[in-house]
Amino acid sequence: MADKDELSEREREILNLVATGASNKEIANQLYISTNTVKVHLRNIFSKTGATSRTEAAMIAISTRLVDVDRIEHGESNEDNSNHALGGYVEPRSKYRVLLEQRSTRIVLAIIASLGILVLILYLGFFRQPNQISAGSPNLSTIPRWQERSPLPTARQGLAVAAYDEKIFAIGGETAQGVTGILEQYNPASDRWTELSPKPEPVTEIGAAVLGGKVYVPGGRLSSGGTTDVLEIYEPGTDKWTRGASLPHAISAYSLVAYEGNMYLFGGWDGVNYLRTVFEYNPTTDQWTEKTPMPTARAYTGATVAGGKIFVMGGLNGEQPLDVNEVYVPFKETGSELAWTSASPMPENRYGFSALTIADLILVVGGVSENDEIISNLEYNNVTDNWREVEPPIEQTWSFLSGAPLGTTSYMMGGSINATPTSKNIAYQALYNLNVPIVR
């Protein structure tokens, strides 16, 4: 059983909100973090408390006073009395009793269900004949993990891609005609694209991060060839763009991640130099802060969050592609431990690729190698610190693409194939939900 010292401050904060009945999306909006970050924290909370569901975690937290019991028992939340785990205002102590009753009911139902499954297994094992084995059972080896989806309406490279509210936003980039600010939204459910309000300042070699339901796009390379320090913010609910605080320096070709409600920008190119700089952006204060620089100066890296750490991989130092895999932990900035460490390097030197996390694994797709040859696509396990090759989406050199995870699927979009902007939109299925037929 976890105690207050085992749960981080952010985990206790999320657990309080879970106990009030807030959804992952509501928690993400309130704390300025992504829904994927909320899910990671919930997995950590379940692991530390031994809970198997949100309700059970809330009940354990209340019974052990891991959360603010008085607030929850009196029906209070950070917003109002409308967001309770059990709905509406309840008298003191009644919600806790209901949680206990719900848990007891679930235990009884689980026992009944387990017995039912055991009886079914025994029944099938006794009565099924050898020639009754179903030939229609799914075979994972025959299911393609990469699937072509509806292509981008505008072929481009160096674009930014971000996922929010079950949609994917493809922003800016460079077409065959030049740098663009176009914004196109993809709906995976319908496999359709919609054009939205373009980014006011057209840029390429950019990234995007979602914080509190808004899409943040800093810096980038202009059509003039120079770089910009402008931060533009898109609000999906209103289809409007606004500006935030300018970057400390004009930068393009950086990598960008959202982490714990803030945004982190790594390295890049300022028009003259390849950079080591790290900047943190706080959306609440609209301020940038310079943090401990990367050990290696580079641009065109891939960055993503896994296991509570930020991995910044590969890149170009102005002379050659790199294989470095450097790990940044923001909360160590104020402690005695080093904020930066090194992990197992990439099997191949590369830059201009897409790196993203799905199902707790880091997927690396595409990029440019030392000899401009086709390079393997990779999967990195941050727990074992090991790399392995995964099947390629296409048998061509694919670089300067961008990707975003949505559920158990990753979407890779745009980029350059044979030095030409492409409209590719390919989905990678990391996990499958299988409906296994019952033999009769």
Sequence and secondary structure as in RCSB ss.txt:
>XXXX:A:sequence
MADKDELSEREREILNLVATGASNKEIANQLYISTNTVKVHLRNIFSKTGATSRTEAAMIAISTRLVDVDRIEHG
ESNEDNSNHALGGYVEPRSKYRVLLEQRSTRIVLAIIASLGILVLILYLGFFRQPNQISAGSPNLSTIPRWQERS
PLPTARQGLAVAAYDEKIFAIGGETAQGVTGILEQYNPASDRWTELSPKPEPVTEIGAAVLGGKVYVPGGRLSSG
GTTDVLEIYEPGTDKWTRGASLPHAISAYSLVAYEGNMYLFGGWDGVNYLRTVFEYNPTTDQWTEKTPMPTARAY
TGATVAGGKIFVMGGLNGEQPLDVNEVYVPFKETGSELAWTSASPMPENRYGFSALTIADLILVVGGVSENDEII
SNLEYNNVTDNWREVEPPIEQTWSFLSGAPLGTTSYMMGGSINATPTSKNIAYQALYNLNVPIVR
>XXXX:A:secstr
   TTTS HHHHHHHHHHHTT  HHHHHHHHT  HHHHHHHHHHHHHHHT SSHHHHHHHHHHTT S HHHHHTT
  SS TT  SSSS   TTHHHHHHHHHHHHHHHHHHHHHHHHHHHHHHHHHH  GGG  S    GGGS SEEE  
  SS  BS EEEEETTEEEEEEEEETTEEEEEEEEEETTTTEEEEE   SS  BS   EEETTEEEEE  B TTS
 B   EEEEETTTTEEEE    SS  BS EEEEETTEEEEE  B SS B   EEEEETTTTEEEE    SS  BS
 EEEEETTEEEEE  B SSSBB  EEEE GGGGGSSS SEEE    SS BBS EEEEETTEEEEE  B TT    
 EEEEETTTTEEEEE  SSSS EES EEEEETTEEEEE  EETTEE   EEEEE           
